[in-house]
Amino acid sequence: MTPSASAPRTPLRHLVLVLGDQLDPTAAALDGFDPTRDAIWMAEVAEESTHVWSSKPRTALFLAAMRHFRDAQRALGRTVRYVALDDTGNTGTLGGELARAIAELRPERLVMTEAGDWRVLQALEAAAEGARVTLEVRTDRHFLSTLDEFRAHAKGRKQLRLEYWYRELRRRHGILLDATGGPEGGEWNYDAENRGSFGKEGPRGHRAPVAFPPDAVTREVLALVEARFAGHPGDLAAFDWPVTPDEARRALDDFIAHRLPRFGEFQDAMWHDEPWLYHSRLAAAMNLKLLDPRDVVRETERAYRDGRVPLAAAEGFIRQVLGWREYVRGIYWLYMPRYAQANALGAREPLPRFYWDGDVELACLRDAIGQTLRLGYAHHIQRLMVTGLYALLLGVEPRQVHEWYLAVYVDAVEWVELPNTVGMSQYADGGIMASKPYAATGKYIQRMSDHCARCRFDPSKSTGDDACPFTTLYWDFLMRHEETLAGNQRMALQVRNLGRLSPADRAAITARAAEVRSAGGAPPRALTLL
Ligand code: FAD
């Protein structure tokens, strides 16, 4: 097959580039679209699935949503030059495909909305420059703040902190404010009420998120991905993600009605074989631009005003979407491209193999990685305090950690994944995103989940065969970085606790940590005698 649909009558005025994470029919790039003189360009290219070893669910979600967008645009009478993955002549790269389209269609100008990935922007700019065609980049109105506003906010500040940016956006957009213009309920932040665990009984009374069984278009994509990327990680059997704006809206309504009321309370809690709990699973729909974050924030506030959800839940959720989401985007574009190279703690270990197959004895890692490969999803605390924490304590090179996170999650787009991974979870940016490393022993996981009760390792032990590797590696991490961390006020207590260890304790921990590393990142399995 060759690229389907011919262009409008020549000469072509605008070729409007729509990337896989720009599936918003109201995007700025489509402003003033004239069907008689303009055309849309979309391309499925192998490079986007191979530059990191992208999981099957991630690739499938992007392609399925792109094809639905293409069909919706064609139904509006618009010309879409759509290059499918298996089309004859597909060069396999965005730059190559754009160059080919320019040569064939000879547009006067290329128009796009701001990209979500620095590498992709470079490739498109290079193709445009090579063909001597102007590339006009328009502001991404999907976000509630612009990159210029974030730059202005950052200017002159010694340190950036989410809280200040979040408050500024709440005020600017009039969200969760009382009659005096202050924060609803008197506080800006109800985080302290949002750290519940499920105790011994486990989660009860929650229901699974609404599922979206694949239609014919999506089924075709699933078969294509299965065939083309057979060796890639992940599984497509459970694929049920929203792939259109209508489905994304139904997913939002379902979350607000059934899970938002307890989102805050159990935001940080984990339980085995319970991937969704009270989370929204809306990140992918928002990141592909199927869902407008304004609708998410507005409906959440309305649910609170109508008395359907407590303030702590509404505020906690709005802080994620209006606060963190806009904040990490600002950080990404402020510090790229050097942010991708950051390695403040000089971490050099390879990423353990079990991150790619889930074959590991630790119950918490096995659960988080297993569901990640099965569903393309893990919630924030699983990413931050299980897989992320383990890589941090082990000392894995941040670039490898970043490539894993970018590859395996359906919601992974670099502007949001990179600061979360390199900054928040690996502290590789030296404190731009987080004021201190998120370092903890296995006891944190014990408190927030039932994993330790189902695991042979003991989170209270740092040495010995049954010592929890999180705990061993935590102390080893503090020892390895004692000098650097001692200068951080917020780490003072943790570093002081090192003083309780005798030289013999220190040596035993170092030896056990070395054993864990040399066994591929996790202790060798206990021998079972038959
Ligand atoms: P919920 O728990 O329901 O949260 C609601 C929404 O808030 C999310 O959908 C998301 O849009 C937003 N949000 C919450 N936390 C963050 C955050 N820290 N940064 C930005 N937005 C946030 N999020 C992504 O969207 N894509 C990624 O590739 C990604 N990679 C991550 C990597 C690491 C190491 C960590 C620690 C976090 C990462 N996050 C990422 C943030 C967060 O974990 C996910 O947004 C969330 O788990 C998605 O599930 P959910 O939609 O059910 O979110």
Residues whose N, C-alpha, C, O or C-beta is under 5 A from the ligand:
A	BS01	FAD	H279 S280 R281 L282 A283 Q320 V321 W324 R325 V328 A378 H379 H380 R383 L384 G388 Y405 D411 A412 V413 V416 E417 N420 T421 S425
